[in-house]
Amino acid sequence: MAVIVRIPTPLRRLTNGQGEVEVEAKSVREAIEKLEEQFPGIKERLVDENGELRKFVNLYVNDEDIRFLKGLDTELKDGDTLSIVPAIAGG
């Protein structure tokens, strides 16, 4: 299952400047593990020590927020796009 992962600018230093990478994964959780294998250190930016998605990170599968799907267990299929979007705060 080839999935395109869109990497936000703040995390591109971990992906050698790449804005998009491809991983083989059947779920969002597995995609994060595959990202960690290729780019050590990225997982800790996305999930906490309990393996839960960090509050300031949003993940979208084909423009659907995974929090409204099955969270990290959201299934992926060939050709899906997983977008990592850091939360932005301000006033």
N, C-alpha and C positions, 0 to 999 in steps of 0.2 A: 504494500500500500504506500505509494509515493505521495507524500504530503508536502506542500510548500509552507514554510514557516517564515512569516514576515518579522524581521528583527527591528525594533525601534533604535533610533540613533544612540541613546545612552548605552545600549548593550552591544553595539557593533564592535567595540574594542575587543570583546570576547570572541567575536566571529570573524576576526581579521578584516573588519570593515564591510563585510557582506550584509546587505539589506534583506536578502532572501536566501534561505538554505533549504535543502530538501532532506527529508528523513523518511524512513520506512517505519510506519507505526499504525497500530489498529485502534489506539485510544490517545487522548491528550496526555495522560500520565506516561504512556510509553514514549510519546514524542518528546516529552521533557527528558526522559532517561536517555534517549538517543542523542538529543542535543548535548547533554552532559558528557556523553562518550566522545563526541566530536569537539566540544568546546568546554573543557573543564571550568567550573565556576559559575556557569549560567544557571544551573538548577537552583542554587542557593539564592539567586536573585528573584526567582519565580515562586518557590515554595518555602515554607518555614521548616523548622526542625521536626515538626510533626507530619510533614508531607502535605500540608494544606496550602492552598493558593494564598499568597500574601495579599493583604487587603488593598495595597496600592498597585496591584497588577491586575489587569483585565485581559482575559483570553477570549478570542472570538473564533469560532469555526464558521467559515463562510458568512461572516457578519452577524452570527448569533452568539450572544454572550453565554459562555459555558455555565455560568451560575444559574441560568434559567433552563439549562439542559440537564446533563447528568454530571456536572462539575468535571473533575479530572478524569472521570470514567466515561466521558462523552466519546462515542465511537467516531472513528475517522475512516474515510474511504478514499480510494485512489483519486487523486486530483483535488482533494479538499485543500483549503487554505486556512492555516492557523495563524492568527495575527496576535502578536504580543503588544498590548497597549498599556503603557504606564499611566496611572491616574495622575491628573494634573490638578493642583490646588492653587488657589490664588484669590485675589479679591479685587 
